[in-house]
Amino acid sequence: MGQSFKKEDAVHLDLSVTGEVLKGVDLADQQELHTAIWKAIDAGNGTLGWGGYLEHRGIYRASPHFLEGTVDRSLHLGVDLWAHAGQKVFTPLDGIVHSLAMNAQPLDYGATIILQHETSEGPFWTLYGHLSKTDLHWSPGDIIPAGTAFCHLGEPHENGGWVPHLHFQVILDIGEHTGDFPGVAALEERLSWATQCPDPMQLIIFAS
């Protein structure tokens, strides 16, 4: 999204259980979430909100999708970029489409694309969630050069039911996953997941 936003336009949002942005907000009410998030962005004189890597969040308790038996998944493994639906997303690196899917469960990723990137030490992957359904026109193996606007932020009816934003995540070992990968984990697994999914902010490029 760096070709559309300058760094000073970006406001850091703390959506953790101890943060102020969602204090007093009904976490099951997406309209309240939308109001709180954009109030914070506007207060920072920004046009984009960002944050969330390894945040402990209460927001996921609104959906059984994030419960695995008695395990409460609440540790966010990617970075969220909050902007308006339709905002273009540019790949920061040369990539190949690994897989894509419509993950349609309530508060899931919705439309999702995963890219594979090659390095001298082997491949890694980047996941883009909560996209527009029209972005699922790509096919596995398609080459996407760095700087290509290849997807867009989706509306709630196609992005899993969320306030429009991009979930951006780096994955070092994707295993057998296709079109999906855990984006939220249990708190007690923080160390192992932080190793598997390093901080994506090093790949987020803002315009100069």
Helices and strands as residue ranges (DSSP letters): G 7-9, E 10-12, H 30-43, E 48-51, G 59-62, G 64-66, E 67-68, E 71-76, E 79-82, E 88-90, E 95-103, E 110-119, E 122-131, G 133-137, E 143-144, E 149-152, E 165-171, E 184-186, G 187-189, H 190-196, G 200-203
